[in-house]
Amino acid sequence: MNKAGVGMGRWVQAGDALKQWQRGARMDSERMAILHQVWEREAGHLARHWALDGVKRGVLYVKVSSPAATQELQLRATSLMRALNKYFRDAWIKGIRPSRAS
């Protein structure tokens, strides 16, 4: 290794970087599709008060219909998170939070 390469990251071809990014985006969309399919089953009758908003950095954000629905979501977050993660090879949902009002 020459002096210029010491401490530097590995060079990546632009095409390889694009393919890797597309593969990651495809995996995220596949995860969201699965999540939407199992949401009502796992949320049960409360699904009509909660709507999936999205996932950011492992946190599932849920739109809630009322303050009571927010409290119920907070009470059930841990068990709901475990139930949802069962559908995935790796547990990718690290937390569940209500979305902020728009």
PyMOL commands that set and color helices and strands:
alter all, ss='L'
color gray80, all
select helices_A, chain A and resi 3-5+14-48+67-85
alter helices_A, ss='H'
color red, helices_A
select strands_A, chain A and resi 50-56+59-64+95-98
alter strands_A, ss='S'
color yellow, strands_A
deselect
rebuild
show_as cartoon
